[in-house]
Amino acid sequence: KAVIQTQNAIELSYRTEEEGFHLTLTELFKGVNAIHDAPLIFEKFHGRADLLQKNDSHSSVFGNFHYVVKEIKYAKNIKQKHILQAAFYTHVIGKIQNYTPEYFYIINGDGEESRYSYKEHEDVIKQSIYNTNEIIMGKKIRPLYNSDFPWNNYSNVEAIRLEDVSLIYKLGHSIREKLNALGIFTLDDLLNANKDGILAIKGISDTMYKQWMNQIVSL
């Protein structure tokens, strides 16, 4: 609330995302200074930006100005997932206004504002969109235990059901990918796998391997 007040942003009242998006467009065409909690919809892409702020450095479909994304986080230390969220919203507002802003911004829990280059994150965003479309079209992916919100509850149940290797405590995403590349997806796969082949993976020690075996028996 403190950040919103300093940004002189208006807040909209709406019942559905579609209604909110329509109101957002109305205000953007008016050239309002900033909007808080603005729904964004473009084809299958949906989002809700903490702040859309007017910027006069380049024109757009709205006029001789455009809007940039500012995300507000309670966290003091900004993580990659925070950056990619803001980058995705920048991608969407770029489609809507026919101009993708060069930068987006994140305000942390201390009220400190940091600027990020969209170009530096564009490839990751486009690859993520491609991967998501593949899933929508029916591609199956393995569940990850302790995945991020909002998929964690569903993914945890599926990971337990399939006895995925991610059930092993602090296995790590990169190690899991390396095990998957060897055809090791489940606890049984890991239990029956060639020990020498596993220990050949960088970052896996004999002590770690023994801990994994104990965890598999325990699980």
MOTAPE-V318868 format. One record per residue. RES is the residue in one letter. SS is DSSP state (2 for helix, 1 for strand, 0 for the rest). OMEGA is omega in degrees with one decimal (* if undefined). D_LAST is the distance of its C-alpha to the last C-alpha in whole Angstrom. Layout:
BEGIN
res=RES ss=SS omega=OMEGA d_last=D_LAST
res=RES ss=SS omega=OMEGA d_last=D_LAST
END
This chain:
BEGIN
res=K ss=0 omega=180.0 d_last=46
res=A ss=2 omega=179.9 d_last=47
res=V ss=2 omega=-178.7 d_last=47
res=I ss=2 omega=179.9 d_last=48
res=Q ss=2 omega=-178.4 d_last=51
res=T ss=2 omega=-178.0 d_last=52
res=Q ss=0 omega=179.7 d_last=51
res=N ss=0 omega=-176.2 d_last=54
res=A ss=0 omega=175.3 d_last=52
res=I ss=1 omega=176.9 d_last=52
res=E ss=1 omega=-177.6 d_last=50
res=L ss=0 omega=175.8 d_last=50
res=S ss=0 omega=-177.5 d_last=49
res=Y ss=0 omega=-177.4 d_last=48
res=R ss=0 omega=-179.8 d_last=46
res=T ss=0 omega=178.0 d_last=44
res=E ss=2 omega=-180.0 d_last=43
res=E ss=2 omega=177.5 d_last=46
res=E ss=2 omega=178.9 d_last=49
res=G ss=2 omega=178.7 d_last=47
res=F ss=2 omega=177.6 d_last=48
res=H ss=2 omega=178.2 d_last=51
res=L ss=2 omega=178.5 d_last=52
res=T ss=2 omega=178.6 d_last=51
res=L ss=2 omega=179.7 d_last=53
res=T ss=2 omega=-178.5 d_last=56
res=E ss=2 omega=179.8 d_last=55
res=L ss=2 omega=177.1 d_last=55
res=F ss=2 omega=175.3 d_last=58
res=K ss=2 omega=-178.4 d_last=60
res=G ss=0 omega=-180.0 d_last=58
res=V ss=0 omega=-175.8 d_last=57
res=N ss=0 omega=-178.5 d_last=56
res=A ss=1 omega=177.1 d_last=52
res=I ss=1 omega=177.2 d_last=50
res=H ss=1 omega=174.2 d_last=47
res=D ss=1 omega=-174.2 d_last=44
res=A ss=1 omega=175.5 d_last=45
res=P ss=1 omega=177.3 d_last=44
res=L ss=1 omega=179.8 d_last=44
res=I ss=1 omega=172.5 d_last=44
res=F ss=1 omega=-175.6 d_last=45
res=E ss=0 omega=-177.8 d_last=44
res=K ss=0 omega=-178.0 d_last=40
res=F ss=1 omega=177.5 d_last=40
res=H ss=1 omega=175.8 d_last=39
res=G ss=1 omega=176.7 d_last=39
res=R ss=1 omega=-175.2 d_last=40
res=A ss=1 omega=175.4 d_last=42
res=D ss=1 omega=179.5 d_last=42
res=L ss=1 omega=164.8 d_last=45
res=L ss=1 omega=-175.8 d_last=48
res=Q ss=1 omega=-179.0 d_last=51
res=K ss=1 omega=179.2 d_last=54
res=N ss=1 omega=-173.9 d_last=55
res=D ss=0 omega=-173.7 d_last=58
res=S ss=0 omega=-178.8 d_last=58
res=H ss=0 omega=180.0 d_last=57
res=S ss=0 omega=178.9 d_last=59
res=S ss=1 omega=178.1 d_last=56
res=V ss=0 omega=-178.3 d_last=57
res=F ss=0 omega=-179.0 d_last=58
res=G ss=1 omega=-179.2 d_last=61
res=N ss=0 omega=179.1 d_last=61
res=F ss=0 omega=175.2 d_last=58
res=H ss=1 omega=-179.1 d_last=54
res=Y ss=1 omega=178.0 d_last=51
res=V ss=1 omega=-178.3 d_last=48
res=V ss=1 omega=171.3 d_last=45
res=K ss=1 omega=177.9 d_last=44
res=E ss=1 omega=-177.2 d_last=40
res=I ss=1 omega=-177.6 d_last=40
res=K ss=0 omega=176.2 d_last=37
res=Y ss=0 omega=-178.7 d_last=36
res=A ss=0 omega=176.4 d_last=34
res=K ss=0 omega=179.6 d_last=36
res=N ss=0 omega=-177.2 d_last=34
res=I ss=0 omega=-178.3 d_last=34
res=K ss=0 omega=-178.5 d_last=31
res=Q ss=2 omega=-178.9 d_last=32
res=K ss=2 omega=175.9 d_last=30
res=H ss=2 omega=-178.3 d_last=33
res=I ss=2 omega=-177.9 d_last=36
res=L ss=2 omega=175.9 d_last=35
res=Q ss=2 omega=179.3 d_last=35
res=A ss=2 omega=178.2 d_last=39
res=A ss=2 omega=178.4 d_last=39
res=F ss=2 omega=177.9 d_last=38
res=Y ss=2 omega=177.0 d_last=41
res=T ss=2 omega=176.1 d_last=43
res=H ss=2 omega=-177.1 d_last=43
res=V ss=2 omega=-179.9 d_last=43
res=I ss=2 omega=175.9 d_last=46
res=G ss=2 omega=176.9 d_last=48
res=K ss=2 omega=-176.6 d_last=48
res=I ss=2 omega=-174.1 d_last=49
res=Q ss=2 omega=177.8 d_last=52
res=N ss=0 omega=173.4 d_last=53
res=Y ss=0 omega=178.9 d_last=52
res=T ss=0 omega=-178.5 d_last=49
res=P ss=0 omega=-179.9 d_last=49
res=E ss=0 omega=-176.2 d_last=49
res=Y ss=1 omega=167.0 d_last=47
res=F ss=1 omega=-170.3 d_last=44
res=Y ss=1 omega=175.6 d_last=44
res=I ss=1 omega=178.4 d_last=41
res=I ss=1 omega=-175.0 d_last=42
res=N ss=0 omega=-175.8 d_last=39
res=G ss=0 omega=176.5 d_last=39
res=D ss=0 omega=-179.0 d_last=42
res=G ss=0 omega=-179.0 d_last=44
res=E ss=0 omega=-178.0 d_last=44
res=E ss=1 omega=178.9 d_last=45
res=S ss=1 omega=-179.0 d_last=44
res=R ss=1 omega=-179.2 d_last=45
res=Y ss=1 omega=178.7 d_last=43
res=S ss=1 omega=178.0 d_last=44
res=Y ss=0 omega=-177.3 d_last=43
res=K ss=2 omega=-178.8 d_last=44
res=E ss=2 omega=-176.9 d_last=42
res=H ss=2 omega=-174.6 d_last=39
res=E ss=2 omega=-178.1 d_last=40
res=D ss=2 omega=179.8 d_last=39
res=V ss=2 omega=179.5 d_last=35
res=I ss=2 omega=-178.8 d_last=36
res=K ss=2 omega=177.3 d_last=38
res=Q ss=2 omega=178.4 d_last=35
res=S ss=2 omega=177.5 d_last=33
res=I ss=2 omega=178.4 d_last=35
res=Y ss=2 omega=-179.6 d_last=35
res=N ss=2 omega=179.1 d_last=31
res=T ss=2 omega=177.2 d_last=31
res=N ss=2 omega=177.4 d_last=34
res=E ss=2 omega=178.8 d_last=32
res=I ss=2 omega=178.7 d_last=30
res=I ss=2 omega=-179.6 d_last=32
res=M ss=0 omega=173.9 d_last=34
res=G ss=0 omega=179.0 d_last=31
res=K ss=0 omega=179.6 d_last=29
res=K ss=0 omega=175.2 d_last=25
res=I ss=0 omega=-179.6 d_last=23
res=R ss=0 omega=178.9 d_last=19
res=P ss=0 omega=179.3 d_last=17
res=L ss=0 omega=177.6 d_last=16
res=Y ss=0 omega=-176.6 d_last=14
res=N ss=0 omega=174.5 d_last=16
res=S ss=0 omega=-177.1 d_last=19
res=D ss=0 omega=171.6 d_last=22
res=F ss=0 omega=9.7 d_last=24
res=P ss=0 omega=-173.3 d_last=25
res=W ss=0 omega=-169.2 d_last=22
res=N ss=2 omega=-178.3 d_last=19
res=N ss=2 omega=179.8 d_last=19
res=Y ss=2 omega=-175.9 d_last=19
res=S ss=2 omega=179.4 d_last=17
res=N ss=2 omega=179.4 d_last=14
res=V ss=2 omega=-179.1 d_last=14
res=E ss=2 omega=179.7 d_last=15
res=A ss=2 omega=177.5 d_last=13
res=I ss=2 omega=-179.1 d_last=10
res=R ss=2 omega=-177.7 d_last=12
res=L ss=2 omega=-178.1 d_last=12
res=E ss=0 omega=-177.9 d_last=9
res=D ss=1 omega=-178.7 d_last=11
res=V ss=2 omega=179.0 d_last=11
res=S ss=2 omega=175.3 d_last=12
res=L ss=2 omega=178.9 d_last=8
res=I ss=0 omega=-173.7 d_last=9
res=Y ss=0 omega=176.6 d_last=11
res=K ss=0 omega=178.1 d_last=14
res=L ss=0 omega=178.9 d_last=14
res=G ss=0 omega=-175.7 d_last=18
res=H ss=2 omega=-176.9 d_last=19
res=S ss=2 omega=178.0 d_last=22
res=I ss=2 omega=178.5 d_last=19
res=R ss=2 omega=179.2 d_last=17
res=E ss=2 omega=179.7 d_last=21
res=K ss=2 omega=176.6 d_last=22
res=L ss=2 omega=178.1 d_last=19
res=N ss=2 omega=179.6 d_last=20
res=A ss=2 omega=177.0 d_last=23
res=L ss=0 omega=-178.9 d_last=22
res=G ss=0 omega=-179.5 d_last=20
res=I ss=0 omega=-177.3 d_last=17
res=F ss=0 omega=-175.5 d_last=15
res=T ss=1 omega=177.1 d_last=12
res=L ss=2 omega=178.2 d_last=9
res=D ss=2 omega=177.3 d_last=11
res=D ss=2 omega=-178.0 d_last=14
res=L ss=2 omega=-179.6 d_last=13
res=L ss=2 omega=-175.4 d_last=12
res=N ss=2 omega=-177.3 d_last=15
res=A ss=0 omega=177.8 d_last=17
res=N ss=0 omega=-176.4 d_last=20
res=K ss=2 omega=-178.2 d_last=19
res=D ss=2 omega=179.3 d_last=23
res=G ss=2 omega=179.7 d_last=23
res=I ss=2 omega=-178.2 d_last=20
res=L ss=2 omega=177.8 d_last=22
res=A ss=0 omega=178.4 d_last=25
res=I ss=0 omega=-179.2 d_last=23
res=K ss=0 omega=178.3 d_last=25
res=G ss=0 omega=178.7 d_last=23
res=I ss=0 omega=-179.9 d_last=20
res=S ss=0 omega=178.0 d_last=21
res=D ss=2 omega=178.1 d_last=20
res=T ss=2 omega=178.4 d_last=18
res=M ss=2 omega=-180.0 d_last=16
res=Y ss=2 omega=-179.9 d_last=15
res=K ss=2 omega=176.8 d_last=14
res=Q ss=2 omega=177.9 d_last=12
res=W ss=2 omega=-179.1 d_last=10
res=M ss=2 omega=177.3 d_last=10
res=N ss=2 omega=179.8 d_last=9
res=Q ss=2 omega=179.2 d_last=6
res=I ss=2 omega=177.5 d_last=5
res=V ss=2 omega=-179.5 d_last=6
res=S ss=2 omega=-179.7 d_last=4
res=L ss=0 omega=* d_last=0
END
